[in-house]
């Protein structure tokens, strides 16, 4: 087994994950309350490699002497800029905390305070999820401001998509924050730094190309070695 192929392939996988993550951040640069995700990586001195057979068995094929893998995805919880809209159903949290929204039987949390009223007169977010009050009940009309809930370790929240988060064991539970400052007629913008993300995207793309060329070079060298060693 030529481990160089696998080393370069692992590099390509990491770079592809970085490109995908940066692309998602850039796609949400104009999404209200969006929090950019960051990847963390881990280096391993030795990593087992396996081959799956047609019958579902996993067979070892050797070890990689070193590898870099994606270790986790963490949201950047820094606050985005707050912009005045003058709309009475727009809300922004000045400081820490999240709005609670209900999706089916699940309670999710978001910083996006761009709300509206649905056909039933309930306050909902852009995804149609009902916004909750301090008693975790749906808010009818604009009779009250949405409640704010905070969590001890927000950096460990799970990004579940559609601009919402759910708690994890590491984040701890969400707790009502009655002292949070909610600003009506304002909206929090995304905290994505588009310039930084573009620079990171260029670097990740270049690194991917370098790893790809490394595989091509090793393949050429291996082919030449086989030709030289072949008995005529």
C-alpha positions, 0 to 999 in steps of 0.5 A: 500500500502506498500511504502517500495516496491516503495522506493526500486524500485525507488532506483533500477531504479536510479541504473539501469540508472547509470549502463546504463550511465556508460556502454555507457561511457565505450563503448566509451572510445576509441571513438575520441572526445567523452565526458562522460555523468554524471547523476544528481539526485534529492530527493523528500520529497513526490511523487505521484504514479499512476496506468494506467488502461486498458482504458488509464486512470491514477488513483492515488494509493497513495504517496511516502514519499521520492524518488530519481529520475534522474534529468538530464544528463550532458556531461563532456566537459573537453578536452581529450588528443591530440594524433599525427597521422600524417594523413592530414585529422585528426584535433584536437581543442586545447581548446574550440569549436566544428566542425560543421557537416551536417546531412540532414537538421540539423547541429550538432556539434562534437569534433571528428576530424577523417575525410575522403573524401567520393565518392563525394570528400567532407570531412566527419566524421566517420558517413558520415556527411559533415564537414562545413566551416566558411560559413556553407558550405560543405568542398571539399577535403582538401582545407581548415581546418574545422571551429570551433564554440563555445557555451556559456554554453556547459555543457547544450548541448544535446548529440544526439548520434553518438558522436554529440551534438545539442544546447538547450535553456540553452546552447545558440547558436553556434557562429563561433570562428575564433581564435580557434587553429586547429591542423592538423595531430592530434586527440583528444581522449575520456575524459572517465576515464576508472578506475573511470567508472569501480569503479562507475559501481561496486558501482552502481551494488552493490547498485542495488543488495541491493535495490533488496534484500530490496524488497525480504526481505519486500516481505518475511516479508509481507508474514509472516505477512499475514500467522500469521494474517490468521484465521485458 
